[in-house]
Amino acid sequence: MRTRLRTLAPATVLLAVAACAPSVAPSSATSAAHSTAASVPAVPLDSPTAPADATPAGAQPRLASDPAVIADDLVADELAIRDPATPEPVLVAAARRQQVAYRAIGRHPDWDAVIRPKIPAALAEAYDRNVDARRQLASMAHVRDTLPAWRIVAPAPADELLGYYHAAEAASGVGWNYLAAINLIETRLGSIVGLSTAGADGPMQFLPSTFAGYGEGGDIRSPHDSIMAAGRYLAANGFTTDPDHAIYRYNHADAYVAAVKDYAAVLAADPASFAGFYRWDVYCVTIDGDVVLPIGYVADAPIPVGEYLASHPQ
């Protein structure tokens, strides 16, 4: 994620979807030694073993060059994500393309007149909310010249996370979809392991001092304990009567509040959309464009972008 653009929120330091999911200091789980590139191997595009349409392992999916085709592909992927019969490999591919499409559309308002009319009515609100969330978060991003000292891990199983969100809702009155949206923005549902520049930690990015007041003795890095604590924190800040205020207290930025509300609305309208968010990647906005950090990435100190891309082409 990035460093604070405004006054630091008492609960967290804004992590996640914007610049590079979190812009963090070296993780307490790693050393301060020289950086180590991700362990995911790269497959050069000219490899004789790579199929003609292959992308490097761990790299981002490719989109069509025509916005009209991007729209058609996005609709197909949205429908696949919402279909419980979609096989897992197809679902993963659809979710990753969906994410990249929204990132690209977010950067290209000039495409709106082409793409928006091609979105069917049943998907129109989800489309609008996803595009708005991307643009809100992009407005908070800063461009990086190094990749962060993090570990990228698989999130907890989807059913477990959903169970934690619903348990927190039952205990605090904070909607499960808002907790999921915050978890998505902060650490890509727990995929990012690392401290923020201000020392925020765990899947919901609490400052330890704040977590001490709301964690009830739990583990700041436990998905269950941190999600429950987030529910308590938001409830204590008046979520039931003024959710905007409570979310702003979680992170002091109007764009953050808007993005949380966007993703929460998508989830409330169709909980099946969580299947897509769950399979999204971690991206950094860098001087060389978007860089995806796949599961298995690990670095113990920041890595110059060019150094990483030399062995992990996008």
N, C-alpha and C positions, 0 to 999 in steps of 0.2 A: 504494500500500500504506500501511501505517501506520508510525508510529515504533515503536521497540522497546517491547514491554510488559514484557519481562524483560531479563536481561543480554544485551548485544549478541553475536551469534554471530560467531566469527572469520572466517567466510567471507562472510556476507551480512548484509543488513538485510532483514527479511521484507517482501517485496513482494507483491503480487498480489491474489488473489481476495478477500481479506477486506474491509477497509473500502473501498478504492478501488483495487483492485489497488494498486500501490505508492503510498505517501505520500512523495513525493519532493521534493527541492529543485529549483530550476530546472535544466533540462537544460543540460549544457555545450554542446549544439548550438544553444541559443537565447540571446537577449539578456535583460537584466534590465529591459527597458522595460515599459511598460504592457501588460497582458494583451490577447491577440487571441483572440477566440472561434473555435471550430472553423470550418473552411471548408465543412463540409457544410451545404447549405441546408436550412431547415426548410419543411415544407409544412403550413400551418395546417389544422386539422381541418375548418374551415368553408370551405376553398378550393373554388370551383366545379369545379376540375379534379381534386379528390381523389375517388376512389371511396368509396362509403358505408362500407366497412370499412377504409379506409386509416388508417395511422398516420403521424405525421410522419416525413419522411426522417431516418434516423439515430436514431430513437427505438426504445424497447423494444417487443416484441410484447405484445399484450393476451392475457390469459387469461380463461377462462370464470369466472363468479362462483361456480359450484357446484363444490366439491371433487371430487365424483364425475365431473363432466365433465372437470375438469383431469386426473384419473387416466386416463380413456379417451384423451384427447388426448395425454398423455405416453406412453402405451403405443404409440400409433400413430406418434409421432415417434421413439421408441426403435427401433421396427422399421424405419422408413424410413432411419434413420441406418445401420443394420447391413446394409441391402440395397444391394449394389454397383450395382444397376440404377437406383437413385433418381437422377433428374436433378439437376444442380447447384442450380438455383433452389429446388427442393423440399427438397433436403438442407440448404441454408442456412437456409431458413425453419424446418425441423424442429429443427435444432440451436439456433437462437436461442430458439424456444419451449421446448425442453427445458431450456435454461439458466434461463430465467425461471421455469419451473415449479419447478425445484429450489430456486431462491432463495425463492420463495413458500412452498413446502412446508417449507423449513428454518425459516421464521419461524412456522409454524403447527403445532406438535405436536398441537394439537386436531384437525387434519385426519387424523392418522395412522390412526385407527380407520375412516375412510371410504376413504382412498386405498389403504393397504397391502393390504387384501384384494382389491383390483381389479387388482393387479399379477400377471401370470402368473409361474409358477415359473421360467421361463427367464430372466426379467428381474429376479427378486427380489433377487439379490445385488447387481446393478448399481444397482438402485434404493436399497437400503439403504445401500450405500457412498456413493453420491452425496449422499443426504440427510445422512448422518453427516458427510461432508466439509464440506458447506455449514454445518452447525451448529458444527463445530469452528472453522472459519475465522471465522464470524460472532462467535464468542465472543472473538475477538482484535480485532475491528473497533472503530474509533472513528468517531463521526459527524462528518462534515466540514461546514463552512460555506463552504468555497471549493473549487473544482475545481483540480486541480494543473497546474503548468507542465510539461506533457509534449507529446510528439507521439505519436499513435496511428497505427501503420502496419500494413500487411498482414504477417503472419509470412512467413518463408521458405516455399517450397513444401513441402507435407506430405511428399512422398517424400524431399526433401532432409533434413528434420528427422528422419524415421524412420531414414534412413541414418546420420545423425550419432549418434543414440541407440544404434543397433546397433554402430557402430564403437567408441563409447566402452565399451559392454558388453564387446566382444571384447578391448579393450585393458586394461580395469580390473577386470572381473568384476562391475561394478555393473549390475544389471538395467536394460535399456532402458526398461522401464515406470516405474521409479523416476525416471530422468532426465527422462522426459517429464512425469511428475507434478510434479516440481520446477519445470520450465520453465513448465508451465501455471500453477502457483500464483504463481511469482515475477513473470512479465511477460506472462502470457497468450500463451505460446509466442513471445515476442519482439515482441508487438504494442506494448508500452509502451517508449518511448524516453525515458529520463530518469534522473537520479541520485537515489539515496535521500538521506534527510536526513543519513546518515552517509557518503555518498560512494560507495556501492555502485553498480556500473555493469554494463551489458550484459544480454543475455537471461537469464543465470543469476544476475545480481546479486552479483557478486564485489566485495569491497573490492579496490582496485588492489594493495595490499600482499600480499593473499592470492593474487590472480591471478598476481602475479610469481613466486610459489613453485610454482604448479601449471599455469600457462599455457604453459610451455615456449616463451616468446618470442612467443606468438600475440597476436591482437587481442582485447581484452576484449569488444568489441562484435560480434565474429564469432560467429554461431550455432555453427559447427563448433568453433571454438577454445574457446568458453566451455563447451560441453557436454562436450568432451573433458576440460577442466580440472575440471569438476564430478565426472566419473568418477574422476579421479585423487585429488581431495580426499576423496571419500567412501571410496575404497579405502584411502587412507592413514589414515583414521579408523576402520578396522575393519569396513567394511560387510559383508564376507563372513561374519564371525562374529557381529556384533551390528549389524544394520542400523538398529535404533532409535537406538542410540548415535550412529552415523555421521550419521543425518539430524538428530538433535538438535544435533550439532556444527555442522551446516550452518545451523541456525537454532534458537536456544535457546527452544523452546516445545513443550510436550507436545501441544498442539492442532495445531501445525504437523506434527509427526511423524505424528499420527493421520490428518490430511488427506492427506498424501503417501501413506501406506500405503493409504488408501481409493482414491484415484485410480489408484494403481499396480495394485491388485487388480482394478479394473474393466478396465484395459487388458490385464492378464495373462489374465483370463478370456475376453475377446473383443477382440482388437486392432482390430476394426472400429469399436469405440467411439471410437477416436481421431478418426474423421471428424467426430464431433459436437464434441468438445473443440476441434478445430482451428478450428471456425467460431464458437466462442463470442465474445461481445463483452467489452469492458472496462466494468465497472460501478464506480460510487462510491456509497457509503452516505452520504447527506447529511441535513441538517436538513429537507429537503423530500422525503425518500424516495430510492429508487434512481434514479440518473442514469446513462444509458449514454453512453459516450464512443466515438463511431464512428470507424472508419478515416477519417483526414482531419482529426480534431481536432488543433489545434495551439494552444498558448498559451505565451507567453514570460514570464508571471507568473501567479500564482493568480487565478482568476476567481470572484467571489462567485456562489454557486449561483443566487440569484434573477436575477442579471443574465444568466447563461447560459440559464436556463429561459425567460426572456422572449422569446428568439429561437429557442430549440431545445426546444419543448414535448415532453414525454415521452408 
